[in-house]
Amino acid sequence: MILERGVVRTLETALPAASALAIAGDRIAGGVGTHEDALPSPDRVDLGGRCVVPGFSDAHVHFPTWAVARGEVRLEGVSSVEEAVARVREGLGSVPEGGWLRGRGWRDAGWREQPSREALDEVAGAVPVALLAHDSHSLWLNSAALARANGDLEVEGGVVERDAAGEPTGILREEACWIFRDRHVEITDEEYLDAMRDGLRLAAARGVTSVHDKDGWIGALRFWQALAAEGALSLRVWQSLPADHVERLAELGIRSGLGDGMLRVGYLKAFMDGTLGSQTARMLDGTGVEITSREALVEILRQAAPAGWPVAVHAIGDLANREALDAFEETRAEWAPLGLRNRIEHAQLVAPEDVGRFADVGVAASVQFSHAPSDRDVADRFWVGKTDGAYAYRSLWDSGAVVANGSDAPIEELDPLAGIRAGVLRTIDDRPAWHPEQTLTLEQAFEATCVTPAWLSYDEHRRGKLVPGYLADLVVLDRDPFELQPEELADVHVVATMVGGRWTHNPPPWD
């Protein structure tokens, strides 16, 4: 087919814009901009002045968790324990007999009263309640939920908050949070799959053609395989596995990239520390929680490199980022000659002297543009005097670092256009930009959302741009964002989405 009578933004500097795009099978044909003889008797699609861009990739998403979370009690924006409990009360009617009430999204910074099991007990009674915080690193439980653990709550790398009498308050953080959820909060495979089918449709409607999924720790690979087997997989997946699998993978001789054009197992995921919101980010001032030490990460990298596995490591605090960079630098001679594309996830607070080390060491910064305006109030509260180095996307970019953009959904919404706007504007409300010196250009935001994620998954010669020979993964927008002022970007909407030459959302003709 030929898409014509619009503007094509190729993201290729040699030919940044064209008026038409030719597609043959699942690929861009050799007719970008000069399409008349590109294809024999092609189908012609009138763009009607619309804009075509490469498909959006989300470089950091917990897709199964995000999909399931869309049906849970939502606590974003609640300003008190009372308001959170009221939403729990409203959700109790949909809980099946013997089931859990699950929710997520609360942030207690600034609440007059701290969340407690007793507050939930008043409305939930014998119904077990599990509420994940906005950052997914803290879990708020009632007494019925805590009882499921029979007192077995303490784990290495976890925090169990206790009252003056030594009793659990109902708040678990980091490893204690995740292990409790894995062991006790029941979510069936069929619930995941049903939610993911709906999630795939919504992702397509938002222009998503590829994701780097971080839910390896819940066994997401089996969900993707099931969806692929039934023909429902409508985007490309670069799947993570937990870093503690590295020894077993090496023994079995399993290497990165296993899979096909739609689903590949690509990289290992580790955690250095906690988060800003849970006050468990590991900081140079000595605060925070260490999940993986520098020495342990060195060992992971040394096992992963000869087995061919790149490593992605979560690091939020300035000490966590420094120690992650130290570990990558110490092992660079082992992984760099193999071309492994390692990455630090989030990089939310980086000491000024460490910013240039991403490029020097050769580690990508896999960040989330939407986090900066979303987290600004919490960062100003907990990182007083340090926010010049927080969410420093422009500084990282200017230093020569490879910068990729994701959503971290369900922490933020899976919506690439919203993430691009956040990178350009550094605000999501009526307030001025937060640290405007860290804003990116629209071209940079698009590159981080389309081009760099393809590079991280070793796809730079087949995805991320609209040039001959590349896969026809693309998005049709209702207008050209590159012709707008930054404040007008909210007016841009997805019209249609294509993956491998097949429309996955709203095929033409369009009104």
C-alpha positions as CSV (number, residue, x, y, z in Angstrom):
1,M,0.0,0.0,0.0
2,I,0.9,3.6,-0.3
3,L,0.2,6.2,2.4
4,E,0.0,9.6,0.7
5,R,-1.2,13.2,0.9
6,G,0.2,13.8,4.3
7,V,3.5,14.2,6.0
8,V,5.8,11.3,7.0
9,R,8.3,12.0,9.8
10,T,10.9,9.3,9.2
11,L,13.2,10.2,12.2
12,E,16.1,9.7,9.7
13,T,18.3,12.7,9.4
14,A,19.1,12.1,5.7
15,L,15.4,12.4,4.8
16,P,13.5,13.7,7.9
17,A,10.2,14.3,6.1
18,A,8.3,13.0,3.1
19,S,4.9,13.3,1.6
20,A,4.2,9.5,1.1
21,L,5.3,6.1,2.3
22,A,5.2,2.8,0.4
23,I,4.7,-0.5,2.2
24,A,5.2,-4.0,0.8
25,G,4.3,-6.9,3.0
26,D,5.6,-6.1,6.5
27,R,8.3,-3.7,5.3
28,I,8.8,-0.1,4.2
29,A,9.4,-0.3,0.5
30,G,11.9,1.7,-1.5
31,G,9.5,4.5,-2.2
32,V,9.7,6.9,0.7
33,G,8.8,10.3,-0.8
34,T,9.0,9.1,-4.5
35,H,6.4,6.4,-4.5
36,E,4.8,6.4,-7.9
37,D,6.8,3.4,-9.1
38,A,7.5,1.8,-5.8
39,L,4.7,-0.9,-5.9
40,P,2.7,-2.5,-8.7
41,S,-1.0,-1.4,-8.5
42,P,-0.8,-0.5,-4.8
43,D,-3.7,0.2,-2.4
44,R,-3.7,3.9,-1.7
45,V,-4.5,5.4,1.6
46,D,-5.3,9.1,1.7
47,L,-3.8,10.6,4.8
48,G,-5.8,13.7,4.4
49,G,-3.0,15.9,5.8
50,R,-2.3,13.6,8.7
51,C,1.1,12.8,10.0
52,V,2.9,9.4,10.1
53,V,5.6,8.6,12.6
54,P,7.5,5.5,13.6
55,G,5.7,3.2,16.1
56,F,6.1,4.1,19.8
57,S,8.1,1.8,22.0
58,D,7.7,1.8,25.7
59,A,11.2,1.0,27.1
60,H,10.0,0.3,30.6
61,V,6.5,-1.2,31.3
62,H,5.1,-3.8,33.6
63,F,2.5,-4.8,31.0
64,P,0.6,-7.7,32.8
65,T,0.6,-5.7,36.0
66,W,-0.6,-2.6,34.3
67,A,-3.4,-4.5,32.5
68,V,-4.7,-6.1,35.7
69,A,-4.4,-2.8,37.6
70,R,-6.9,-1.2,35.3
71,G,-9.5,-3.3,37.1
72,E,-8.3,-2.6,40.6
73,V,-9.3,0.1,43.1
74,R,-7.5,3.2,42.0
75,L,-6.0,5.4,44.6
76,E,-4.1,8.0,42.5
77,G,-4.7,11.5,43.8
78,V,-6.2,10.6,47.2
79,S,-5.1,13.1,49.9
80,S,-5.8,11.2,53.1
81,V,-6.3,7.9,54.8
82,E,-10.0,8.6,55.0
83,E,-10.3,9.2,51.3
84,A,-8.3,6.0,50.5
85,V,-10.5,4.0,52.9
86,A,-13.7,5.4,51.3
87,R,-12.5,4.1,47.9
88,V,-11.8,0.7,49.5
89,R,-15.4,0.7,50.9
90,E,-16.8,1.4,47.4
91,G,-14.8,-1.5,45.9
92,L,-15.8,-4.1,48.4
93,G,-19.0,-4.9,46.6
94,S,-17.1,-6.3,43.6
95,V,-15.0,-8.7,45.7
96,P,-16.0,-12.4,45.1
97,E,-16.5,-14.6,48.2
98,G,-13.1,-15.5,49.6
99,G,-11.3,-13.1,47.3
100,W,-9.0,-10.2,47.8
101,L,-9.6,-6.5,47.3
102,R,-6.7,-5.2,45.4
103,G,-5.8,-1.6,44.7
104,R,-2.9,0.7,43.9
105,G,-1.7,4.3,43.5
106,W,-1.6,5.8,47.0
107,R,1.0,8.3,48.0
108,D,1.1,9.2,51.7
109,A,3.6,12.1,51.5
110,G,1.7,15.0,53.2
111,W,-1.1,12.9,54.7
112,R,-1.9,14.0,58.2
113,E,-2.4,10.3,59.3
114,Q,-0.2,7.5,58.2
115,P,-1.8,4.4,56.6
116,S,-2.4,1.5,59.0
117,R,-4.0,-1.9,59.1
118,E,-6.6,-0.6,61.6
119,A,-7.9,2.0,59.2
120,L,-8.6,-0.7,56.6
121,D,-10.0,-3.1,59.3
122,E,-12.8,-0.7,60.1
123,V,-14.3,-1.1,56.6
124,A,-13.0,-4.4,55.2
125,G,-13.3,-6.7,58.2
126,A,-12.5,-10.2,57.2
127,V,-11.9,-9.3,53.5
128,P,-8.1,-9.3,52.9
129,V,-7.0,-6.0,51.4
130,A,-3.7,-5.3,49.5
131,L,-3.0,-1.8,48.3
132,L,0.2,-1.1,46.4
133,A,1.7,2.4,46.6
134,H,2.1,4.5,43.5
135,D,5.7,3.3,43.1
136,S,4.8,-0.4,43.6
137,H,7.5,-0.6,46.3
138,S,5.2,-0.4,49.4
139,L,2.1,-2.5,50.2
140,W,-0.7,-1.5,52.6
141,L,-2.5,-4.4,54.2
142,N,-5.3,-5.0,56.7
143,S,-5.2,-7.5,59.5
144,A,-7.0,-10.2,57.4
145,A,-4.3,-9.9,54.8
146,L,-1.4,-9.9,57.3
147,A,-2.9,-13.1,58.8
148,R,-2.2,-15.0,55.6
149,A,1.5,-14.8,56.3
150,N,1.3,-16.3,59.8
151,G,3.8,-13.8,61.0
152,D,6.4,-14.7,58.3
153,L,7.0,-11.2,56.9
154,E,10.7,-10.4,57.4
155,V,12.9,-11.0,54.3
156,E,16.3,-9.8,53.3
157,G,16.1,-6.5,51.5
158,G,12.6,-5.8,52.9
159,V,11.1,-3.5,55.4
160,V,8.3,-4.4,57.8
161,E,7.1,-1.3,59.6
162,R,6.1,-1.9,63.2
163,D,4.4,0.1,65.9
164,A,5.8,0.8,69.4
165,A,4.6,-2.6,70.6
166,G,6.4,-4.3,67.8
167,E,3.3,-5.2,65.8
168,P,3.2,-4.8,62.0
169,T,1.5,-1.5,61.1
170,G,0.3,-3.0,57.8
171,I,3.0,-1.4,55.6
172,L,5.6,-3.6,53.9
173,R,8.3,-2.2,51.7
174,E,10.6,-3.5,49.0
175,E,11.3,-7.2,49.0
176,A,8.9,-7.7,51.9
177,C,6.2,-6.1,49.8
178,W,6.9,-8.1,46.7
179,I,7.3,-11.5,48.3
180,F,4.1,-11.1,50.3
181,R,2.2,-10.2,47.1
182,D,3.7,-13.1,45.2
183,R,3.0,-15.6,48.0
184,H,-0.4,-14.5,49.1
185,V,-2.3,-12.1,46.8
186,E,-4.0,-14.4,44.3
187,I,-4.2,-13.4,40.7
188,T,-5.0,-16.2,38.3
189,D,-3.4,-16.7,34.9
190,E,-6.8,-16.3,33.2
191,E,-7.3,-13.0,35.0
192,Y,-3.9,-11.8,33.7
193,L,-4.7,-13.0,30.1
194,D,-8.1,-11.4,30.0
195,A,-6.7,-8.1,31.2
196,M,-3.8,-8.3,28.8
197,R,-6.1,-8.9,25.8
198,D,-7.9,-5.6,26.7
199,G,-4.6,-4.0,27.4
200,L,-3.3,-4.8,24.0
201,R,-6.2,-3.1,22.4
202,L,-5.7,0.0,24.4
203,A,-2.0,0.0,23.8
204,A,-2.6,-0.1,20.0
205,A,-5.1,2.7,20.3
206,R,-2.2,4.8,21.9
207,G,0.2,4.0,19.2
208,V,2.3,1.4,21.0
209,T,4.0,-1.1,18.7
210,S,6.7,-2.4,21.0
211,V,7.3,-2.8,24.8
212,H,10.3,-3.7,27.0
213,D,8.4,-5.7,29.6
214,K,9.7,-5.7,33.2
215,D,7.3,-8.3,34.6
216,G,9.6,-11.2,34.2
217,W,9.5,-11.7,38.0
218,I,5.8,-12.8,37.8
219,G,6.4,-15.1,34.9
220,A,5.1,-12.8,32.2
221,L,6.8,-14.8,29.5
222,R,4.1,-17.6,29.8
223,F,1.4,-15.0,29.3
224,W,2.9,-13.5,26.2
225,Q,3.5,-17.0,24.8
226,A,-0.2,-17.9,25.4
227,L,-1.3,-14.7,23.6
228,A,1.0,-15.4,20.7
229,A,-0.3,-18.9,20.4
230,E,-3.8,-17.7,20.0
231,G,-2.8,-15.0,17.5
232,A,-3.6,-12.1,19.9
233,L,-0.1,-10.6,20.2
234,S,-0.4,-7.3,18.4
235,L,2.9,-5.6,19.6
236,R,6.5,-6.6,19.8
237,V,7.9,-7.7,23.2
238,W,11.4,-7.5,24.5
239,Q,11.0,-9.5,27.7
240,S,13.0,-9.4,30.9
241,L,13.9,-12.2,33.3
242,P,15.0,-11.8,36.9
243,A,18.7,-11.4,37.4
244,D,18.8,-14.3,39.8
245,H,18.1,-16.6,36.9
246,V,21.5,-15.8,35.4
247,E,23.3,-18.9,36.7
248,R,20.6,-21.3,35.5
249,L,20.4,-19.6,32.1
250,A,24.1,-19.9,31.7
251,E,24.0,-23.6,32.6
252,L,21.3,-24.2,30.0
253,G,23.1,-22.3,27.4
254,I,20.1,-19.9,26.9
255,R,21.1,-16.6,25.4
256,S,19.5,-13.2,24.9
257,G,17.3,-12.7,21.9
258,L,15.6,-16.1,22.0
259,G,12.3,-15.9,20.2
260,D,10.9,-14.4,17.0
261,G,10.0,-11.1,15.5
262,M,7.1,-10.5,18.0
263,L,8.3,-12.0,21.2
264,R,11.9,-12.3,22.4
265,V,13.5,-12.9,25.8
266,G,16.1,-10.2,25.9
267,Y,17.6,-9.1,29.2
268,L,18.0,-9.5,33.0
269,K,16.5,-7.2,35.6
270,A,18.0,-6.4,39.0
271,F,17.3,-3.8,41.7
272,M,19.9,-1.7,43.5
273,D,17.5,0.2,45.9
274,G,13.9,1.3,46.6
275,T,12.1,4.4,45.5
276,L,11.6,8.1,46.3
277,G,8.0,7.8,47.4
278,S,8.7,5.0,49.8
279,Q,11.8,6.8,51.1
280,T,13.8,3.7,50.4
281,A,16.0,5.1,47.5
282,R,19.6,4.6,48.5
283,M,21.2,7.9,49.1
284,L,24.7,9.3,49.5
285,D,23.5,10.6,52.9
286,G,23.3,7.0,54.1
287,T,19.5,6.7,54.0
288,G,17.5,4.1,52.0
289,V,17.4,0.4,51.4
290,E,20.1,-1.7,49.7
291,I,18.5,-4.4,47.6
292,T,21.6,-5.4,45.5
293,S,25.1,-4.3,46.6
294,R,27.7,-3.1,44.2
295,E,29.6,-6.3,44.8
296,A,26.5,-8.5,44.0
297,L,25.8,-6.6,40.8
298,V,29.4,-7.1,39.8
299,E,28.9,-10.8,40.2
300,I,25.7,-10.7,38.2
301,L,27.4,-8.9,35.4
302,R,30.3,-11.3,35.3
303,Q,27.9,-14.3,35.0
304,A,25.7,-12.5,32.5
305,A,28.3,-11.3,30.1
306,P,29.7,-14.6,28.8
307,A,26.2,-16.0,28.6
308,G,25.3,-13.0,26.3
309,W,22.8,-11.3,28.6
310,P,22.5,-7.5,28.9
311,V,21.5,-6.3,32.4
312,A,19.0,-3.6,33.3
313,V,19.3,-2.4,36.9
314,H,16.8,-0.3,38.8
315,A,18.6,2.6,40.5
316,I,16.8,5.6,42.0
317,G,19.0,7.3,44.6
318,D,22.3,9.0,44.0
319,L,24.3,6.3,45.8
320,A,22.4,3.5,44.0
321,N,23.2,5.1,40.7
322,R,26.8,5.6,41.6
323,E,27.3,2.0,42.7
324,A,25.5,0.7,39.6
325,L,27.9,2.7,37.5
326,D,30.8,1.5,39.5
327,A,29.8,-2.1,38.9
328,F,29.3,-1.6,35.2
329,E,32.7,0.2,35.0
330,E,34.5,-2.5,36.9
331,T,33.2,-5.2,34.6
332,R,33.3,-3.2,31.3
333,A,36.2,-5.2,29.9
334,E,34.0,-8.3,30.1
335,W,30.7,-7.0,28.6
336,A,31.7,-4.2,26.3
337,P,33.7,-6.3,23.7
338,L,30.5,-8.4,23.4
339,G,28.4,-5.4,22.5
340,L,26.0,-5.9,25.4
341,R,23.6,-3.0,25.8
342,N,23.3,-2.6,29.5
343,R,21.1,0.0,31.1
344,I,20.2,1.7,34.3
345,E,16.4,2.0,34.9
346,H,15.0,5.3,36.2
347,A,18.3,7.1,37.1
348,Q,16.1,9.5,39.0
349,L,18.8,11.2,41.2
350,V,22.3,11.3,39.8
351,A,25.1,13.2,41.4
352,P,26.5,15.9,39.0
353,E,29.9,14.2,38.9
354,D,28.2,10.9,37.8
355,V,26.1,12.3,34.9
356,G,28.9,11.9,32.4
357,R,29.8,8.4,33.4
358,F,26.7,6.9,31.6
359,A,28.3,7.9,28.3
360,D,31.9,7.2,29.4
361,V,31.1,3.7,30.7
362,G,28.6,2.9,27.9
363,V,25.5,2.4,29.9
364,A,22.1,3.6,28.7
365,A,19.8,5.7,30.8
366,S,16.3,4.1,30.6
367,V,14.2,6.8,32.1
368,Q,10.5,7.8,32.2
369,F,9.9,11.4,31.2
370,S,6.4,11.4,32.9
371,H,8.0,10.7,36.3
372,A,9.5,14.2,36.5
373,P,6.3,16.3,36.6
374,S,4.4,13.5,38.4
375,D,7.0,13.2,41.2
376,R,7.9,16.9,41.5
377,D,6.1,17.5,44.8
378,V,7.4,14.4,46.5
379,A,11.0,15.1,45.2
380,D,10.8,18.7,46.5
381,R,9.6,17.3,49.9
382,F,12.2,14.5,50.3
383,W,15.2,15.7,48.2
384,V,15.5,19.2,49.5
385,G,18.5,20.9,47.9
386,K,19.2,18.0,45.6
387,T,16.6,18.3,42.8
388,D,19.0,20.1,40.4
389,G,20.3,16.5,39.8
390,A,16.9,14.9,39.7
391,Y,15.3,13.5,36.5
392,A,18.2,15.2,34.7
393,Y,17.2,14.1,31.2
394,R,18.7,17.0,29.3
395,S,22.0,16.8,31.2
396,L,22.2,13.1,30.5
397,W,21.4,13.7,26.8
398,D,23.9,16.5,26.5
399,S,26.6,14.4,28.1
400,G,26.3,11.9,25.3
401,A,24.4,9.2,27.2
402,V,21.9,7.0,25.3
403,V,18.5,8.0,26.7
404,A,15.4,5.8,26.2
405,N,11.9,6.7,27.4
406,G,9.2,4.5,28.9
407,S,6.2,4.9,31.2
408,D,6.8,2.5,34.1
409,A,3.1,1.6,33.8
410,P,1.2,1.1,36.0
411,I,3.2,3.7,37.9
412,E,2.3,6.2,35.2
413,E,-0.1,5.5,32.4
414,L,0.9,3.6,29.3
415,D,0.6,6.6,26.9
416,P,3.6,7.5,24.8
417,L,2.2,10.9,23.7
418,A,1.8,11.9,27.3
419,G,5.3,10.8,28.0
420,I,6.7,12.8,25.1
421,R,4.7,15.9,26.3
422,A,6.2,15.4,29.8
423,G,9.7,15.4,28.4
424,V,9.2,18.5,26.4
425,L,7.1,20.5,28.9
426,R,8.2,19.1,32.4
427,T,4.7,19.8,33.7
428,I,1.4,17.9,33.6
429,D,-0.8,20.6,35.0
430,D,-1.1,24.4,35.0
431,R,2.1,25.0,36.9
432,P,5.3,26.2,35.1
433,A,7.9,23.6,34.1
434,W,9.7,21.9,36.9
435,H,13.4,22.5,36.4
436,P,12.9,23.8,32.9
437,E,16.7,23.5,32.2
438,Q,16.0,19.7,31.9
439,T,13.4,20.0,29.1
440,L,14.0,18.1,25.9
441,T,13.3,19.1,22.3
442,L,10.4,17.3,20.6
443,E,12.9,15.7,18.3
444,Q,14.9,14.3,21.3
445,A,11.7,13.1,23.0
446,F,10.6,11.2,19.8
447,E,14.1,9.7,19.4
448,A,14.0,8.4,23.0
449,T,10.5,7.0,22.4
450,C,11.0,5.5,18.9
451,V,14.6,5.0,18.0
452,T,16.5,4.3,21.2
453,P,14.3,1.5,22.5
454,A,14.8,-0.3,19.2
455,W,18.6,0.1,19.6
456,L,18.4,-1.4,23.1
457,S,16.7,-4.5,21.8
458,Y,19.3,-4.8,19.0
459,D,16.6,-3.8,16.4
460,E,18.2,-0.6,15.1
461,H,18.5,-1.9,11.6
462,R,14.8,-2.9,11.3
463,R,12.7,-0.6,13.6
464,G,12.5,2.9,15.0
465,K,12.6,4.8,11.7
466,L,10.5,4.9,8.5
467,V,13.1,4.0,5.9
468,P,13.3,1.4,3.2
469,G,13.8,-2.1,4.5
470,Y,12.6,-1.4,8.0
471,L,9.5,-3.0,9.4
472,A,6.3,-1.1,8.8
473,D,5.6,-0.3,12.5
474,L,4.0,3.1,12.5
475,V,1.5,5.5,13.9
476,V,-0.9,7.9,12.1
477,L,-1.4,11.1,14.1
478,D,-4.2,13.5,13.4
479,R,-1.7,16.4,13.0
480,D,2.0,17.0,12.7
481,P,3.4,17.5,16.2
482,F,6.6,19.0,14.7
483,E,4.7,22.0,13.4
484,L,3.1,22.8,16.8
485,Q,4.2,24.9,19.7
486,P,5.0,22.8,22.8
487,E,1.9,23.9,24.6
488,E,-0.2,22.6,21.7
489,L,1.1,19.0,21.9
490,A,-1.9,18.0,24.0
491,D,-4.0,18.4,20.9
492,V,-2.3,15.6,19.0
493,H,-4.1,12.2,19.0
494,V,-3.5,8.8,17.5
495,V,-5.6,7.9,14.5
496,A,-4.3,4.5,13.6
497,T,-1.5,2.1,14.4
498,M,0.3,-0.5,12.2
499,V,2.6,-3.3,13.2
500,G,4.5,-5.2,10.5
501,G,2.2,-3.9,7.7
502,R,-1.0,-4.9,9.6
503,W,-3.3,-2.4,11.1
504,T,-3.7,-3.1,14.8
505,H,-5.9,0.0,15.5
506,N,-8.5,1.8,13.4
507,P,-7.7,0.8,9.8
508,P,-8.6,3.3,7.0
509,P,-10.6,4.9,5.6
510,W,-10.9,7.6,8.1
511,D,-13.4,10.5,8.3
